[in-house]
Amino acid sequence: MQAGSINSFASENDPWIRQISPVSTVLLNCTFTDTLNGWAAGDSGVIIHTSNGGNNWVIQNSTVDYYINDIFFINKRLGWGIANEFLLDGTTILKTTNGGNNWTAENFADSSKIFRTVYFLDSLNGYIAGFQGTIFKTTNAGNNWVQASIDSSFFAFFPIAKFAFVTPEIGFACGGQIDIAGVIWQTTDSGLTWRAEAQSPEPIYDIYFKDLQKIICVGGDFEYGAQIIRSSNGGTNWQYRNLGLFGQGQSIDFRTQDEAWMALGFSGTWAITYDGGDNWTEMFTTDTSTIYSVDFADSLHGWAVGKDGKILKYIPSKTGIQSNYSEVPEKYILNQNYPNPFNPSTVISYSIPEKEFVSVKIYDVTGKELASLVNEVKEAGGYELKFNGENLQSGIYFYSLVADGLTVRSRKMIFLK
């Protein structure tokens, strides 16, 4: 297959299965804090929760009966939501401190500000954004919100869809307006000020950091289809590409360092890459379901939600993923640490396809090496390491798999005290 090419294949290769859903309303977002605990939310005030990896889902009382645009959890206790009844009546901010057993709802003080997404770095510092390019920040868990300063460019006031922070200081937001521009906002001072630039002809709906430098955004529209916008230098430069696939890139998450699944919404299809985003494969979703959100807790555990209350679960055995560590893997694999976020310890697992000298190293956000968990010749196979971060400060860290002196995989992890 040539670089940048697209391929299609039939749904018999589908690694997803339908799960029993307790609702039939549209589910817009799903988020998992670990392999067991996850939430999904959508229309009619619906929030559902699983504590056993999606085998069972229960309805939680969100205290509202209208549209929940977004939901976000930093661990299995602390979560927030954004809800809107009518766009002229202001936004309701939802919060839970016990995993959603109880939710509180508070109307945002200024009813002229309409929000559609929420993101928290930790239990105190968070952000909300929405229409007119409005961004607010809190440093006290949402008790007070302060409006951020955004540059006065034409694109700065377009709707914002999602946030993503790579460090506590450096963050991005994405959004835009159909048939005008897809916009990326960037901050380097913890969200106090933002700069907006148009990077694509259609809106951008989701953003994902592979590491400190590599970023991938997805979006699109009804007419021109799905698009990706990538940066390999931390957002200094961006490259736009239309995938030529019917649908909109609503959500993206990486199962492994190279394999990512992009939900294309109304088209009832996935866009999948196995090489980090150079080439994309199109596949029908299970039952051609309209999927709006996808989330992988690690390489073996993934979920997706969408229209009519659809819930899909990723089944690794259907795609030949090595779950038996006695088998020799076909490629390098560095799994997401579990749990993540963690305190004080977490497990890192990796696999190598041949005997060689390997290292697993821990870095802070500046690239300073903090620890080397293994540094020796290993036989081909899979391994698990336990990392104790009791001496760390709360924040974002990275870990890398190094083989014969070359970094072959890197991932992000979060330590919360």
C-alpha positions, 0 to 999 in steps of 0.5 A: 500500500502506498503512503497516504492510501485508503483501503476498505474491507468488510465487517467480518473483520469486526473486533467490536461486539454490541453490549446491552445498553440500558438506554435508547437515547443518543450517547455523545461521549464515553470516558474510562479511567481504567479497564473497569470504570467508565461513563457515557452521556448524551441526550435527555440527561442520560449518564450511564456507568459501568464498574466491571469493564462494560459487562453491565451498565447502570443509569445514574441520576444526573439531576437534569433531563436535557442534553449533556454535551460532554463528560470528563473524569480524572479518576473513578471518583471525580467527574464533570459534565456540560449540559444545555437545555436551550442555547439561550438559557445558559449552561449547566455544569455537573459535578460528582465526587463519588463516581456519579452516585451523586451529581450536583448541577449548577447553572453557570453565572453568565447565561449568555455564555454557552459551553459544550466541552469540559476538561480538568488537569487535576482536582482543582484546575479545569477548563470549559469552552464552547460557542463564540470561542469562549474559554474559562478556567478554574483553579478551585474545582469549579467554585469560581471561573475566570475568562481566558484571554483569546487573540482577536483573529477572525477565527478565535471566536468560532465554536470550540469542541475539545481540549487536550493538554500535554503539560500543565502549561501547554494545551490545545483546543479544537473546533471551527465552523462548517464550510469556513474553517477548522481552528486550533487554539494553543496556550503556553501559560496554563490556559490564561491566554490562547492563540487561534489559527485556522488549520483546515477547511472544516471543523475539528472535533477531537485532538490526541497527543501521541507524545510531546511533539506528535499531535493528531486532530480529526474532523470533517463535514457532510460534503467533503468527508473525514479529515486529519490535521497532524503536527510533528513538532508540538503544534508549531506546524500542521499538515492537513489531509482529507481522507476521502472517506464519507463521514466526519471524524468525531472521535479518535483514540490510539489502541497502540502506538501505531493503531488508532480508531476514528469514529466517523459518525453518521456514515456508520464506519470507522477509519483505522490506521495501523502505522500512526496515521499515514495510511487509513482503512475504512470498515463498517461499524458493528451493525453500521451503528452511528458512533460518536465517541471511542476510548481505549483504557489500554491496548486490550480494552476499548469501548465506543458509544453512539446513536440509539444508546449503542455501546460497543466493546473491543474484543482483542482475541478477534484481531490476533492480539497477543494476550498469552505472554508465552507467545512471541509477538510479531512487533514491538508493543508498549501498553498503556500503564494500568492504572492510569492515573496512578498513586503511588504504583502502576504496571507497565507491560511491553513485548518485543519480537526478538532477543535484544537489549531493551530499556524502559525509561521514565521521563518528566515533561521536559524530557529529563530521564527519571528512572530506568526500569529495565536495562538488559538483554531480553528474550522475545516475549512479553513482560510486566514492570511495576513502577512506584512513583511515590517520590514524584509530584502530581503531573504528566510523565512519559515512559518509553520502550528503547530497543538497541538504543532506539526509542520504538514506543512512548506513552503518557501517564498521569500521577495524582497524589 
